[in-house]
Amino acid sequence: MSPLDGLAVPLVGAPLAGGPSTPALAAAVSDAGALGFVAAGYKTADEVALELEEVRRPAGRRFGLNLFYPARDEVDEQALTAYAERLRPEAERFGIEPGEPRWSDDDWDAKLELAAREAPAVVSFTFGCPEREVVETLRAAGSAVWCTVTSAEEARVAADVRADALVVQGREAGGHQGSFLAEAGEPLPTLGLLRQVARATDLPLVAAGGIASGEAIAAALAAGASAAQVGTALLLAPEAGTSEPYREALRGGRPTRLTRAFTGRRGRGLVNRFMRDHDRAAPRGYPQVHYVTAPIRAAARAAGDVEAINLWAGEAYARAAEAPAGEIVERLSAELQAAR
Ligand SMILES: Cc1cc2nc3c(=O)[nH]c(=O)nc-3n(C[C@H](O)[C@H](O)[C@H](O)COP(=O)(O)O)c2cc1C
């Protein structure tokens, strides 16, 4: 049975790497009848193993595990060096240096081994879809494999490697776009993208991006999705590890925008000074730019300086509720019933 068929509520709590995802958040979302996710990104495999242990207590809880596919973008080394130099004054404000523009595979092999050993209900991927052998290994271990796609072409690639379902991520989404084929122009909005992907494949679809109400879930289901994945809607839950300055910004009225300024990969966040000052100069190159800005963002976070941290948020962020995650899921479920 697909993990989507077993859900009491057709809802997935998005993996939220970089702080907001916690074992308590994943557990609360799953316990409310949706599917919670553990976010492996930026952590070591050992750290993720400890989180899985927590989410597994009590035994029998169903949840997903999300991994970053280690894509290798073509990068312009000179542009990367120039960007790191440009950010030197940002770092000097905190008495530090920008980080090195390096590449890393985010502990890929060890995380894949962990995923195969632990066999959560779902293993999902973003930034790329793994090879068919990897998909088959994970499925043989007992997991469904989901790939994040942002275009019909990416959906065809994921269908070719026999993914079980697709997370269809539109441009309204908070955080990074999971695109892995060449970025052609502006990404598509969630509903339009869903309709395109539904024409390109018969796979079950999970809609992501700008969904934070029962009406929006109903619209996604009507456009061909089997479930909706919500990220930003959970950022203000007490179980989330969202930092205080980030929470404060989410309570305000800033606009959101897509930018490469923080990590070299397109992501949507609340507009702040760092984004305004550096967006146009930021080169493509993930995770190299992520490593350049990481010490600056960490220092800004510690100093409570909301103008120099990445404030990932989707277009529907004003609807994020300050309520326990279980209540948020229940509320969305009740709104969905009313909207149907
Ligand atoms: C803070 C934050 C961190 C995210 N981290 C991940 C991640 O680790 N893996 C992933 O596949 N998607 C990640 N996403 C994207 C979500 O999976 C999802 O596509 C997005 O939250 C949906 O849009 P919404 O934020 O408007 O609900 C992240 C999003 C946010 C806001």
The ligand as a MOL file (V3000), in Angstrom:
LIG
                    3D

  0  0  0     0  0            999 V3000
M  V30 BEGIN CTAB
M  V30 COUNTS 31 33 0 0 0
M  V30 BEGIN ATOM
M  V30 1 C 12.7660 26.4360 6.1470 0
M  V30 2 C 12.5400 25.4840 5.0340 0
M  V30 3 C 13.4010 24.4000 4.8760 0
M  V30 4 C 13.1850 23.4600 3.8450 0
M  V30 5 N 13.9940 22.3640 3.7710 0
M  V30 6 C 13.7240 21.3840 2.8570 0
M  V30 7 C 14.4570 20.1670 2.8690 0
M  V30 8 O 15.3370 19.9430 3.6770 0
M  V30 9 N 14.1450 19.2550 1.9280 0
M  V30 10 C 13.1320 19.4370 1.0080 0
M  V30 11 O 12.8770 18.5490 0.1900 0
M  V30 12 N 12.4240 20.5820 0.9860 0
M  V30 13 C 12.6890 21.5430 1.9010 0
M  V30 14 N 11.9240 22.6940 1.9150 0
M  V30 15 C 10.8430 22.8640 0.9250 0
M  V30 16 C 9.5960 22.1020 1.3570 0
M  V30 17 O 9.7850 20.7200 1.1700 0
M  V30 18 C 8.3470 22.4810 0.5480 0
M  V30 19 O 8.5910 22.3480 -0.8220 0
M  V30 20 C 7.8720 23.8850 0.8350 0
M  V30 21 O 7.9540 24.2000 2.1920 0
M  V30 22 C 6.4330 23.9940 0.3690 0
M  V30 23 O 6.0390 25.3210 0.2920 0
M  V30 24 P 5.4380 26.1510 1.5420 0
M  V30 25 O 6.6330 26.4760 2.3490 0
M  V30 26 O 4.8170 27.3110 0.8840 0
M  V30 27 O 4.4870 25.2390 2.2600 0
M  V30 28 C 12.1220 23.6420 2.9300 0
M  V30 29 C 11.2630 24.7490 3.0860 0
M  V30 30 C 11.4490 25.6560 4.1270 0
M  V30 31 C 10.4800 26.7920 4.2760 0
M  V30 END ATOM
M  V30 BEGIN BOND
M  V30 1 1 1 2
M  V30 2 1 2 3
M  V30 3 2 2 30
M  V30 4 2 3 4
M  V30 5 1 4 5
M  V30 6 1 4 28
M  V30 7 2 5 6
M  V30 8 1 6 7
M  V30 9 1 6 13
M  V30 10 2 7 8
M  V30 11 1 7 9
M  V30 12 1 9 10
M  V30 13 2 10 11
M  V30 14 1 10 12
M  V30 15 2 12 13
M  V30 16 1 13 14
M  V30 17 1 14 15
M  V30 18 1 14 28
M  V30 19 1 15 16
M  V30 20 1 16 17
M  V30 21 1 16 18
M  V30 22 1 18 19
M  V30 23 1 18 20
M  V30 24 1 20 21
M  V30 25 1 20 22
M  V30 26 1 22 23
M  V30 27 1 23 24
M  V30 28 2 24 25
M  V30 29 1 24 26
M  V30 30 1 24 27
M  V30 31 2 28 29
M  V30 32 1 29 30
M  V30 33 1 30 31
M  V30 END BOND
M  V30 END CTAB
M  END
